[in-house]
Amino acid sequence: MTEQVTELRAAMRTALKDAMKTKDKGATSALRSALGAIDNAEAVQAETAPDAGSDNVAGAVAGVGTADVARRELTGEDVTGIVRSAVDERRANAADYDRLGQHDAAEAVRYEASVLARFVDG
């Protein structure tokens, strides 16, 4: 994992802890969602896992850890792209809410976008 990825993730986790302490539901939701998206992007596709089955028992794993697969390593651009996509998605959703006349919902989603934008826009 690159230093940029580690720093960004650490900053987001610190911000999440602060948001939880202050009971900031919008920030907590946005940060949890973005961190989850990053974690999901690191997941390895199931079909790429090594076949470690047993000849004797169907579906059995031969030995401890034989089916373990290292997670994908994301670059700084990958992580920034994931967070930027989350910001863009929230801004688009806010525009949709405004168009539908749901201004409170639009403002809530716009706030979530601003929380995440701090990490990718400077």
ABEGO torsion letter per residue (X at the ends): XBAAAAAAAAAAAAAAAAAAAAGBAAAAAAAAAAAAAAAAAABBBAAABBBABBAABBGBBBEBGAABBBBBBBBAAAAAAAAAAAAAAAAAAAAAAAAAGBAAAAAAAAAAAAAAAAAAAX
